[in-house]
Every structure is written in structure tokens, then in C-alpha cells.
Amino acid sequence: MPSPSRPSVPAKPRPPKALELATVDEDDLRDEGAYTGLGFYDLDLTGRTVKGAEFNQCRFNRTDLSGTSFVKVSLTDCLAESSNLANLHGDQSSLLRVAIKDARLTGLHWLDGVLRDVTLRDCRIDLSVFRATKFSAVHFEDCNLAGADFTGSDLTGATFARCDLTGAQFSAATMDGARLTDCALSGIGGVTSFAGATISTNDLISLSHTLAAALHIKISDGRDTDDATGRTA
């Protein structure tokens, strides 16, 4: 039997030759904006609505983008650290060679989008929605993804390591090629979509009761009982 293929390692973001600090007055988010080599540090960019913008080789540090809406926005070779992206909505938007660390993404909506060569570490991404999104060489590490919704997503290139996926939804997702290691999987939905995924032994044990319920399998202790008397046969 062939051994499982190794997961794709996300390519690292390509750093800019020089980084210029952005200001809200000169570099506020706008439709069709092109932002290259900018450092968005300690800026309040909440509640914006941005269409068709492009971010290249930018860095976000302690930036507040909560409640902002992206439509057909692309981020390429970008870094985000210690930033607030809670309830950010991305529609038909893309992340390419992006690294996100120690960020809050609670309630993030990334719909019908693309994530390619993306790393997320030590992030809170609970109650997020990634419906109909394609994941290619995407690595989640030590992230809280409780209640996340991956309905209809293509997760063939996704890796989850030491993540909390409690109550996450995977209905109609494509999982052939996805990998999960040391994750919390209790109460997940759409468990039958896990066909073709690679799961660690510990994860399979925690998943077994959910899988059995989905397939209407009854679990017993191996002893037969007499229905009439209740005594062991």
C-alpha cells in the first residue's frame, strides 16, 4: 500500500526591497487601490468597503481591519502579525504567499475565494466561514477554528496541526489530500467528506464516534444481551 504523499509546504512571502510606513491620510483603503511595499502599523482601518484593491509585499502589524469588506481584493507576499481581522468579509478575494501570526480572525468570512501558499499560526479563527474557497498549500498551526464553516470548500491542499476544530462544518467539502494532526474534532459536521484525508491515529480515535453516528453504526462493548431479560448471553 503506497504511503501518503507529503503535504505541500507553503512558499514564504517575498519581502520588499524597502518598506515605507503607511498613514491613514495618504494610504487609506480605496477601490482599485494599489499598495506596494507599505507597512500598515498601528492603524485603524475598521469598517471600510474596498473593491478591486491589490496589496503587494505589504506588512500589517497591530492593524485593526475588523468589520472591513473586501470584494475581489488580492494580497500577495504579505505578512500580518498581532492584528485584528475579526468579522472581516472577503468576497471572491485571494491570498497568495501570505503569513498570518498571532492574529484575531473571529467571524471572518472568506467566500468563493482562494488561499495559496498561506500559513496561519497561533490565530483565533473561530466562527469563521470559508465557504466555496480553494485551499492550496495552506497550513493552519495551533489555531482555534472552533465552529468554522468549510462547506463546499476544496481543502485538498490544507494541513491542520494542533488546531481546535470543535463543531466545525465540512459538508460537501473536498478533503482528498487534506491532513490533520493532533486536532480537536468533537462535534464536527460533514464527517463523510473526510474521504481521502490523512488523519493521525489520535484524531481518528476522537473522530470515530462522530463518524459512527453519521453512518448509523451502533457501538457496543462487545457483549450481547438478552432483550427480554437484560442479562448477558
Secondary structure, 3 states (H helix, E strand, C coil): CCCCCCCCCCCCCCCCCCCEECCHHHHCCCCCCEEECEEEECCECCCCEEECCEEECCEEECCECCCCEEECCEEEEEEEECCECCCCEEECCEEEEEEEECCECCCCEEECCEEEEEEEECCECCCCECCCCEEEEEEEECCECCCCECCCCECCCEEEECCECCCCECCCCECCCCEEECCECCCCECHHHHCCCEECHHHHHHHHHHHHHHCCCCCCCCCCECCCCCCEC
